[in-house]
Amino acid sequence: MNSSENNSTEYDTFDFNNYKSLVSAEIELIQRVFEIRQNFSDSERLVEPILQRISKIKSEKLIFEQKFNLI
């Protein structure tokens, strides 16, 4: 394997690890939204910033999903 192929593999591994981190963060935040909605009557005010972050994560994930042909 030459240097450029090795670098490409390292970037792919790095990108895939980033993708996995985004998936984990999304799952965790969705769980938090569920818990907040169960425990607080004024939950929408509390979950709005979390839902915005989930939306950003979905956008970031889409880039990786396209790169890795996951969609």
C-alpha positions in Angstrom: 0.0 0.0 0.0 1.5 3.3 -1.0 1.4 6.5 1.1 -1.6 8.1 -0.5 -3.7 4.9 -0.1 -2.6 4.7 3.5 -3.7 8.3 4.1 -7.0 7.7 2.4 -7.6 4.7 4.6 -6.7 6.7 7.7 -9.1 9.5 6.6 -11.9 7.0 6.0 -11.3 5.4 9.4 -11.3 8.9 11.0 -14.5 9.9 9.1 -16.3 6.6 10.0 -15.4 7.1 13.6 -16.8 10.6 13.4 -20.0 9.2 11.9 -20.3 6.6 14.7 -19.9 9.4 17.2 -22.7 11.4 15.6 -25.0 8.4 15.6 -24.3 7.8 19.3 -24.9 11.5 20.1 -28.1 11.5 18.1 -29.4 8.5 20.0 -28.5 9.9 23.3 -30.1 13.3 22.6 -33.3 11.7 21.4 -33.4 9.7 24.6 -32.9 12.9 26.6 -35.8 14.6 24.7 -38.0 11.6 25.5 -37.1 11.7 29.2 -37.6 15.5 29.4 -41.0 15.2 27.8 -42.1 12.6 30.3 -40.9 14.5 33.3 -41.7 18.2 32.6 -45.0 19.8 31.8 -43.2 22.7 30.0 -41.0 20.4 28.0 -41.0 22.1 24.6 -39.1 25.1 25.9 -36.5 22.7 27.3 -36.2 20.4 24.4 -36.1 23.1 21.6 -32.3 23.6 21.7 -31.8 19.8 21.9 -34.0 19.3 18.8 -32.0 21.9 17.0 -28.8 20.1 17.8 -30.3 16.8 16.6 -31.2 18.5 13.3 -27.6 19.6 12.9 -26.4 16.1 13.7 -28.7 14.7 11.0 -27.2 17.1 8.5 -23.7 16.2 9.5 -24.5 12.5 9.3 -25.9 12.9 5.8 -22.6 14.0 4.5 -20.9 10.8 5.8 -23.8 8.6 4.7 -23.4 9.9 1.2 -19.6 9.4 1.3 -19.9 5.9 2.5 -22.9 5.1 0.3 -25.1 4.3 3.3 -28.3 5.9 1.8 
